[in-house]
Amino acid sequence: MKMPHHSQVVDPFAFSADWAWGLPLIVLTVVIHVVGLEFVSQRAFHVAGGLTERRHSKAAFAMLMGATTLLVTCLHAIEAAIWAAVFRVLGALPDFRSSAIYSLNAMTSYGHTNLFLQDHWQLMGALEALNGWLLFGLTTAFLFAVIQRVWLLSSN
């Protein structure tokens, strides 16, 4: 049996719009994240300096870490909302709710929704996942630094 021959022309610029939108979004959200982490760190380390002088330092440490985690989670939400707004503006998804759900799924690599970007924007989903890895790596390093600094302060 002879197999049908499919000739397919590959457009080398098919994903150029994805890169043109995706790379600046990665840079923008990483800059926002770093600036936001600096803001949070100033507040957290100021509070951490007073933890060693309190009688209930463990409870205060838990509250500090809870507040810090909440603030960095808000940073991630803002950054996902930026991607969602761009997906919506580009018409890659039908409404902002779908765009926000898709964006959070892509950024966290959760991926358990039945939402899909239009074919010509699919690379942007992968770029957002890459962005999520960078942002979550920064957050992990930051939370570790906060914990380490508080522990060092409390040991002195």
C-alpha positions, 0 to 999 in steps of 0.5 A: 500500500502506497502512503500518501505524500504530504508536502508541507511548507515550513514557515521559518517566521511562524513563531516570530510573533510569539518570540516578539511578545514572549521575550519582552514579557519574560524580561518585564515580569522578571524585572517586576519580580526582582523589584517586588522582592526587593520591596518585600525584603526591605519590609521582611528584614526590618521586621526580622531585626526585631524578632530576636527581641520578642518573647514569642519569636517563633510565632512572630517568625511564622507570621513573618514567613506567612506575610512574606509568602502572601506578598510573593504569591501576589507578585506571581498573580500580578505577573500571570495577570500581565500574561493573561492580559496580553493573551486577551489583547492578542485574541489568543483566548476568548475572555479574560477569565480563560486567559487568567486560568490558562496563564496560571496553568502555564506559569505553574506548569500545572496544565490541567485545564482544557484551555488552549491558545490559538495555534499561532500563539501556542509557543507563547504558552511554553515561553510563559512556562519558562518564565514561571520557572525563572520566577519560581526559582527567584522566589525560592531563593528569596524565601530561603534567604529570608529564612536564613537571615532570620535564623542567623539573627536569632542565633546571635 
